[in-house]
Amino acid sequence: MHCVNEQSLMEEHRRQSRRKATGVDGVDKAQYDENAEENVRQLVERMKKFQYKPLPVRRTYIPKANGKMRPLGIPAYEDRLVQGVMANALNEVYEPRFLDCSYGFRPGRSAHDVVRYINQTIMIHKVNYVLEADIKGFFDNVDHDWLMKFLEHDIQDKNFLRYVKRFLIAGIMEGNELKDSDRGTPQGGLISPVLANVYLHYVLDLWFEKAIKPKLRGEAYYVRYADDFLILFQYENEARDVLELLKRRLGKFSLEVAEDKTRILPIGRFKGTKEDFDFLGFTFFNTKTRGGKYRLGVRTSKKKLKAKRQAAKEWLHTRLTRPVSQTMELLAAVIRGHCNYYGVNGNFHAIQCFWKYLKYSTYRMLNRRDQKGKLKYPKFLRIWNYYVKEPHLTTDIWNWQPKVA
């Protein structure tokens, strides 16, 4: 708890974005900033006397690509500061302990590292089958008792653990209704990602690397990003055996696999199937180079691409009366972000298709708003080319890059 002091809380306050949504207290950064030093001083005093109790998180929902809604918990501003500092302390404790197979919410690691790892592993090693598994409602079903046992295994500071527990049981405010949070860790809290990593470090990472992998006859590789994970196998029968063991392992810790999203499929140079699998917004599939050699193809997931097109179409409808220059600058930023994530080797066609879709949709939108007649295409091209750059690849997944220490 010595890490949670006036200096660290003020640093966390400075790092906070002014555009973040407010929690149940309705306080944002600007309001807290009016008397920040005194507010932080009083906060530390209350924490020392154990008078500080986190407020319930405000429940809100954001749409998912499959049409469902993802619940998010928005903490009160002061709780966000304490969570941020405590998350930093937890990261210092667990970064040396976490295994290399874990990538999500860790410094120096990204989703691109996972895509590169999958590509290299299937291309180089004896991989013939992929176990694609999904944990059903992971963040809503984390068992508090087990999580606290895991933390107690590595942290002796009882006061620190006491405040972690207070955050876990703070409750959820949905509309005007206060709901108990006897299980789960709300998505949206700054401390939730590292707590999720701790939970799955003990439930899955160590279990597979120490208890399962050494007993397998063939090659096997495991990779996890947050609560999404894949296991790559040489032999199908071992994949099926591990799936049954996985179900029992998760059940012990109050978790279960989503049966409709869990399967074993053939993949790799010796399995010439047309099946594919999605992971982190990408689709992985068997293909060949121009010279006829095997290659693992990587492209934007059709489901993600469809959702992004729909979102772009709806957003353009809101720009009919807005300044053209502002709309084009925002479009350029959207395309840059899309290329930065999906611009990996072999995926140029997919990012170019998204770029062309936005170009055509923008032209149609500008035509609808023009009261003097149709906007001539050459004039539109001059506007488009002035603001928007051609799509391009940004990430090399074909060459191995060592992880940052």
C-alpha positions in Angstrom: 0.0 0.0 0.0 3.0 2.3 0.3 2.7 2.6 -3.5 -0.7 4.3 -3.1 0.4 7.7 -2.0 -0.3 11.4 -2.8 2.4 11.5 -5.5 1.3 8.3 -7.3 -2.4 9.4 -7.1 -1.6 12.8 -8.5 0.4 11.3 -11.4 -2.6 9.0 -12.1 -4.9 12.0 -12.1 -2.7 13.8 -14.7 -2.8 10.7 -16.9 -6.6 10.6 -16.9 -8.4 11.6 -20.1 -10.8 14.5 -19.9 -13.2 12.7 -22.3 -13.9 9.7 -20.0 -17.5 9.0 -19.1 -18.4 9.8 -15.4 -19.3 7.2 -12.8 -22.1 7.2 -10.3 -20.6 10.3 -8.6 -20.9 12.4 -11.8 -17.4 13.8 -11.2 -15.1 14.3 -14.2 -11.4 15.3 -14.4 -12.2 19.0 -14.8 -14.2 19.1 -11.6 -11.7 17.1 -9.6 -8.9 19.2 -10.9 -10.4 22.4 -9.3 -9.0 21.3 -6.0 -7.0 18.2 -6.9 -4.2 18.4 -4.3 -6.6 18.7 -1.4 -8.9 16.0 -2.8 -5.9 13.6 -3.1 -4.7 14.5 0.4 -8.1 13.7 1.9 -8.3 10.5 -0.1 -5.0 9.3 1.3 -6.1 10.1 4.8 -9.4 8.2 4.4 -7.4 5.2 3.0 -5.0 5.1 5.9 -8.0 5.1 8.3 -9.8 2.5 6.1 -12.7 4.9 5.8 -12.4 4.8 2.0 -15.0 2.6 0.3 -15.3 2.4 -3.5 -18.6 3.4 -5.0 -20.6 1.0 -7.2 -19.6 1.1 -10.9 -22.1 2.5 -13.3 -23.2 -0.2 -15.8 -23.5 0.8 -19.4 -23.6 -1.3 -22.6 -21.8 -1.1 -25.9 -22.8 -3.1 -29.0 -20.8 -6.1 -30.1 -20.1 -7.3 -33.6 -22.6 -10.2 -33.2 -25.5 -7.8 -32.4 -25.4 -8.5 -28.6 -24.4 -5.9 -26.0 -21.2 -5.9 -24.0 -21.6 -4.7 -20.3 -19.0 -2.1 -19.1 -18.5 -0.8 -15.6 -17.5 2.8 -15.3 -15.9 3.6 -11.9 -16.3 6.8 -10.0 -13.4 9.3 -10.6 -11.6 8.8 -7.3 -12.0 5.0 -7.6 -10.4 5.2 -11.0 -7.3 6.9 -9.6 -6.9 4.3 -6.8 -7.5 1.5 -9.3 -4.9 2.9 -11.7 -2.2 3.1 -9.0 -3.1 -0.4 -7.6 -3.0 -1.8 -11.1 0.5 -0.4 -11.6 1.6 -2.1 -8.3 0.0 -5.4 -9.4 1.8 -5.2 -12.8 5.1 -4.8 -11.0 4.5 -7.9 -8.9 3.1 -10.1 -11.7 5.1 -9.1 -14.9 8.1 -11.2 -13.8 5.7 -14.1 -12.9 3.5 -14.1 -16.0 4.4 -16.6 -18.8 5.4 -15.8 -22.3 2.2 -17.4 -23.6 0.1 -14.5 -22.2 -0.1 -11.3 -24.3 -3.2 -9.2 -23.4 -3.0 -6.0 -21.3 0.7 -6.4 -20.8 3.4 -3.7 -21.5 5.4 -4.2 -24.6 2.9 -6.8 -26.0 0.1 -6.4 -28.5 -2.4 -8.3 -30.6 0.0 -8.2 -33.5 2.5 -10.2 -31.4 -0.2 -12.9 -31.1 -0.9 -12.9 -34.8 2.8 -13.2 -35.6 3.1 -16.0 -33.1 0.2 -18.0 -34.6 1.6 -17.4 -38.1 5.1 -18.5 -37.2 4.0 -21.5 -35.1 1.8 -23.0 -37.7 4.2 -22.3 -40.5 7.3 -23.7 -38.8 6.2 -26.4 -36.3 4.2 -29.6 -36.6 0.7 -28.1 -36.1 -2.2 -30.0 -37.6 -5.1 -29.1 -35.4 -6.4 -26.0 -33.6 -8.5 -26.0 -30.4 -10.5 -22.8 -30.7 -12.2 -22.2 -27.3 -14.2 -19.4 -25.7 -14.9 -18.9 -22.0 -18.5 -18.1 -21.5 -19.0 -14.7 -19.8 -15.5 -14.7 -18.2 -15.5 -11.3 -16.7 -18.9 -11.9 -15.1 -18.0 -15.2 -13.6 -14.6 -14.7 -11.9 -14.8 -16.4 -8.5 -13.8 -13.9 -5.9 -12.6 -16.4 -3.3 -10.3 -18.1 -5.9 -9.0 -14.8 -7.1 -8.1 -13.7 -3.6 -6.3 -17.0 -2.9 -4.2 -16.5 -6.1 -3.3 -12.9 -5.0 -2.5 -14.1 -1.4 -0.1 -16.6 -2.9 2.1 -13.7 -4.2 1.2 -10.7 -2.1 1.6 -10.5 1.7 0.3 -6.9 2.2 -3.1 -7.6 3.9 -4.2 -4.0 3.5 -3.6 -4.0 -0.2 -5.6 -7.2 -0.6 -8.4 -5.7 1.6 -8.8 -2.9 -0.9 -8.8 -5.3 -3.9 -11.7 -7.1 -2.2 -13.5 -3.9 -1.6 -13.4 -3.1 -5.3 -14.6 -6.5 -6.2 -17.7 -6.3 -4.0 -18.4 -2.5 -4.5 -21.6 -3.4 -6.5 -23.1 -2.4 -9.8 -25.5 0.5 -10.4 -27.8 -0.3 -13.3 -30.1 2.7 -13.9 -31.4 3.4 -10.3 -31.0 -0.2 -9.2 -28.0 -1.3 -7.1 -26.9 -4.9 -7.7 -24.5 -7.0 -5.6 -21.3 -8.1 -7.3 -20.6 -11.4 -5.5 -18.7 -12.7 -8.5 -16.9 -11.2 -11.6 -14.7 -8.2 -12.2 -16.4 -5.4 -14.3 -15.0 -4.7 -17.7 -14.0 -1.0 -17.8 -12.2 -0.8 -14.4 -8.5 -0.1 -14.6 -7.7 -2.9 -12.2 -9.9 -5.5 -14.0 -7.4 -6.4 -16.8 -4.5 -7.3 -14.5 -6.9 -9.2 -12.1 -8.2 -11.2 -15.1 -4.6 -12.0 -16.1 -3.8 -13.2 -12.6 -6.9 -15.4 -12.6 -6.1 -17.0 -15.9 -2.4 -17.2 -15.2 -3.2 -19.8 -12.4 -6.3 -21.3 -14.0 -5.0 -21.9 -17.6 -1.4 -20.7 -18.3 0.4 -22.6 -15.5 -2.0 -25.6 -15.8 -1.2 -26.1 -19.5 2.5 -25.3 -19.5 3.3 -27.3 -16.3 0.6 -30.0 -16.0 -0.6 -30.7 -19.6 2.1 -30.0 -22.1 4.8 -32.3 -20.6 2.4 -35.3 -20.8 1.6 -34.9 -24.5 3.3 -37.1 -27.1 3.1 -34.6 -29.9 3.9 -30.9 -30.2 1.5 -28.5 -28.6 1.4 -24.7 -28.3 -0.8 -22.4 -26.2 -1.3 -18.6 -26.6 -3.7 -16.3 -24.7 -4.8 -12.7 -25.2 -7.0 -11.6 -22.2 -9.7 -14.3 -22.0 -9.3 -15.4 -25.6 -6.9 -18.4 -26.2 -5.9 -21.0 -28.7 -4.1 -24.4 -28.3 -2.3 -25.8 -31.4 -1.7 -29.5 -31.6 0.1 -32.1 -33.7 -2.4 -34.9 -33.0 -6.2 -34.8 -33.1 -6.7 -37.3 -30.3 -4.6 -35.2 -27.9 -6.6 -32.1 -28.9 -9.9 -33.9 -28.0 -8.4 -35.2 -24.7 -7.2 -31.8 -23.7 -10.6 -30.3 -24.5 -12.3 -32.6 -22.0 -9.6 -31.8 -19.4 -10.1 -28.1 -20.1 -13.8 -28.3 -19.4 -13.2 -29.9 -16.0 -10.4 -27.5 -15.2 -12.6 -24.4 -15.9 -15.5 -25.9 -14.0 -13.4 -26.2 -10.9 -13.0 -22.3 -11.0 -16.6 -21.5 -11.8 -16.0 -21.1 -15.5 -17.3 -23.0 -18.6 -16.6 -23.1 -22.3 -19.2 -21.6 -24.7 -20.1 -24.8 -26.6 -21.2 -23.0 -29.7 -17.8 -21.2 -30.0 -15.6 -24.1 -29.1 -14.3 -26.6 -31.7 -11.3 -28.5 -33.0 -10.4 -28.0 -36.7 -7.7 -29.2 -39.0 -5.2 -26.5 -40.1 -1.6 -26.5 -41.4 0.6 -27.6 -44.3 -0.4 -31.3 -43.9 -4.1 -30.5 -43.6 -5.3 -29.2 -47.0 -8.8 -28.2 -45.8 -10.7 -25.1 -46.5 -11.7 -24.6 -42.9 -10.6 -21.4 -41.1 -10.8 -19.9 -37.7 -11.1 -16.3 -36.3 -9.0 -14.8 -33.6 -8.6 -11.2 -32.5 -10.5 -9.9 -35.5 -8.5 -11.9 -38.0 -9.3 -15.0 -40.0 -6.6 -17.6 -40.4 -6.8 -20.1 -43.3 -4.7 -22.5 -45.5 -3.5 -21.0 -48.8 -0.5 -21.2 -51.1 2.1 -18.7 -52.4 2.4 -17.9 -56.1 5.1 -20.5 -56.3 2.7 -23.2 -55.0 4.2 -23.5 -51.5 2.1 -23.7 -48.3 1.3 -20.4 -46.5 -1.0 -19.6 -43.6 -3.3 -16.8 -44.9 -4.4 -14.0 -42.6 -7.2 -11.6 -43.5 -9.7 -9.4 -41.7 -12.6 -11.4 -40.2 -15.7 -11.0 -42.4 -17.8 -10.5 -39.3 -15.6 -7.6 -38.1 -15.4 -6.1 -41.6 -19.2 -6.2 -41.9 -19.6 -4.6 -38.5 -17.1 -1.8 -39.4 -18.9 -1.1 -42.7 -22.3 -0.9 -41.0 -20.9 1.5 -38.3 -19.2 3.6 -41.0 -22.5 3.8 -43.0 -24.5 4.9 -40.0 -21.8 7.4 -39.0 -21.8 9.0 -42.5 -25.6 9.5 -42.2 -24.9 11.8 -39.3 -22.5 13.9 -41.4 -24.9 15.3 -43.9 -24.9 18.8 -42.4 -21.4 18.8 -41.0 -18.4 20.6 -42.5 -16.8 18.5 -45.3 -13.2 19.2 -44.1 -14.0 17.9 -40.6 -15.7 14.8 -42.0 -12.7 14.1 -44.2 -10.3 14.5 -41.4 -12.2 12.1 -39.2 -12.4 9.6 -42.1 -8.7 9.8 -42.6 -8.2 9.0 -38.9 -10.6 6.0 -39.1 -8.6 4.6 -42.1 -5.3 5.2 -40.4 -6.6 3.3 -37.3 -7.9 0.5 -39.5 -4.6 0.1 -41.4 -2.6 0.3 -38.1 -4.5 -2.8 -36.8 -5.4 -4.8 -39.9 -2.5 -3.8 -42.1 -0.6 -7.1 -41.7 1.3 -9.1 -44.4 -1.1 -10.7 -46.8 -4.1 -8.6 -45.9 -3.7 -5.7 -48.3 -6.8 -6.7 -50.4 -9.1 -6.6 -47.3 -7.9 -3.2 -46.1 -8.1 -1.9 -49.7 -11.7 -3.1 -49.9 -12.6 -1.2 -46.7 -10.9 1.9 -48.1 -12.9 1.6 -51.3 -16.1 1.1 -49.5 -15.6 4.3 -47.4 -14.6 6.2 -50.5 -17.8 5.2 -52.4 -20.0 5.7 -49.4 -18.6 9.2 -48.8 -19.1 10.1 -52.4 -22.8 9.1 -52.2 -23.2 11.0 -48.9 -21.7 14.2 -50.3 -24.0 13.9 -53.4 -27.1 13.7 -51.2 -26.1 16.9 -49.3 -25.3 18.9 -52.4 -28.3 21.2 -53.1 -27.0 22.6 -56.4 -26.8 19.3 -58.2 -24.6 16.3 -58.2 -21.0 16.6 -57.0 -18.8 15.7 -60.0 -16.5 12.7 -59.4 -13.3 14.5 -60.4 -14.0 17.2 -57.8 -14.7 14.6 -55.2 -11.4 12.8 -56.0 -9.5 16.0 -55.4 -11.1 16.4 -52.0 -10.6 12.7 -51.1 -7.0 12.6 -52.2 -6.2 15.8 -50.3 -7.3 14.3 -47.0 -7.1 10.5 -47.3 -4.0 8.5 -48.0 -3.9 5.2 -49.9 -4.2 2.1 -47.7 -1.0 0.5 -46.8 0.4 -2.4 -44.7 1.9 -1.4 -41.3 2.9 -4.6 -39.5 5.3 -7.3 -40.5 4.1 -10.7 -39.1 6.2 -12.8 -41.4 9.5 -12.0 -39.7 10.0 -13.0 -36.0 10.5 -10.0 -33.7 11.8 -10.6 -30.1 9.5 -9.4 -27.4 10.4 -6.3 -25.4 12.0 -7.3 -22.0 
